[in-house]
Amino acid sequence: MKIIEKVLNVLNTAIPHDKLLHSFYGNIIFSFSLIILMVVNIFIHMSIQHIFLIALILTTIVAISKEVYDFFNKKKHTPDYKDILYTICMPFIITIIIILILL
């Protein structure tokens, strides 16, 4: 248990909490997009690469939309381009790996 606590402490000091939340929610959005697209794939047959790319695009659109919202609501929110990068980082890496594996 102490090892997990040490890892979490390192993560908390290395990456700001806000950025970790963006990464977490980016992964959630990406996962839900994949689930929905897999269900749609029953009716409209797409390749796995296309499904992952579409899920990545949807996640990117949500991330950009959130920052645009923050930009126009500066009293309550702080827009930051890094938030977009943290939101789409893991979905991007996963998509690239899937595309390279299935070439």
Helices and strands as residue ranges (DSSP letters): H 2-14, H 17-40, H 48-72, H 81-101
